[in-house]
Amino acid sequence: ANAAAAEVLGNPADCTAGFEPGVGKIELYEFDGNVAMLVAGYNAVDTRNAAAVIAGYNDYKKFLKGTKVEVRKINNALTVAAPLSD
């Protein structure tokens, strides 16, 4: 969806590669000597859910462990956990 995210992800031909409906991602990457944070999802709703976790950092910081987490909306509540598969 945007050039910066595509570059961090290695410019996949299919921009939805590695994403699944209903799941947002928050991932950290080392890139060109810097750290990049990817906040993305399969669609706009999934991306907004992941962004809401970053915006509400104080509410979610205990779940933000490691370099990758998945965000899912279950029963109108955002859940944050390590990826089910990597």
C-alpha positions in Angstrom: 0.0 0.0 0.0 3.0 2.3 0.4 6.5 2.4 -0.9 8.2 2.5 2.6 6.3 -0.6 3.8 7.0 -2.4 0.5 10.7 -1.7 0.7 10.9 -3.0 4.3 9.1 -6.1 3.3 11.4 -6.7 0.3 9.0 -5.4 -2.4 6.8 -8.5 -2.7 4.9 -8.7 -6.1 1.6 -9.3 -4.1 1.2 -6.6 -1.5 -1.0 -8.9 0.6 1.6 -11.7 0.8 2.2 -12.7 4.4 -1.1 -11.0 5.6 -4.4 -12.5 6.4 -7.9 -11.0 6.8 -8.7 -10.0 10.3 -5.1 -9.7 11.5 -3.0 -6.5 11.9 0.7 -6.6 12.4 3.2 -4.6 14.4 6.8 -5.5 13.5 10.2 -4.1 14.0 12.9 -4.4 11.3 16.5 -3.3 11.1 16.8 -1.4 7.9 19.7 0.6 6.5 21.2 1.0 10.0 17.9 2.1 11.5 14.9 0.4 13.1 11.7 0.6 11.2 8.3 -0.1 12.7 5.7 -1.6 10.4 2.1 -1.2 11.4 0.0 -2.8 8.7 -2.8 -5.2 7.9 -4.5 -7.1 5.2 -7.0 -4.2 4.7 -7.6 -0.7 6.1 -9.6 -2.0 9.1 -6.8 -4.4 10.1 -4.2 -1.6 9.8 -6.4 0.8 11.9 -6.7 -1.9 14.6 -2.9 -2.3 14.7 -2.5 1.5 14.8 -5.0 1.8 17.6 -2.7 -0.5 19.7 0.3 1.8 19.1 -1.9 4.9 19.8 -3.0 3.3 23.1 0.5 2.1 24.0 0.0 2.5 27.7 -3.0 0.1 27.6 -1.1 -2.5 25.5 2.6 -2.2 26.4 2.5 -5.4 28.5 1.6 -7.4 25.3 4.2 -5.7 23.0 7.0 -8.2 23.4 9.6 -9.2 20.9 9.8 -7.8 17.3 6.5 -9.1 16.0 2.9 -9.2 17.3 -0.5 -9.7 15.7 -3.6 -7.7 16.5 -7.0 -9.2 16.2 -10.4 -7.8 17.1 -12.4 -10.3 19.1 -15.8 -9.5 20.5 -15.1 -5.7 19.9 -11.8 -5.9 21.9 -8.4 -5.7 20.5 -6.1 -8.6 21.4 -2.3 -8.5 21.0 -0.2 -11.7 20.9 2.9 -13.2 19.3 2.2 -14.4 15.8 0.5 -17.8 15.5 3.0 -18.8 12.8 6.2 -17.1 11.6 
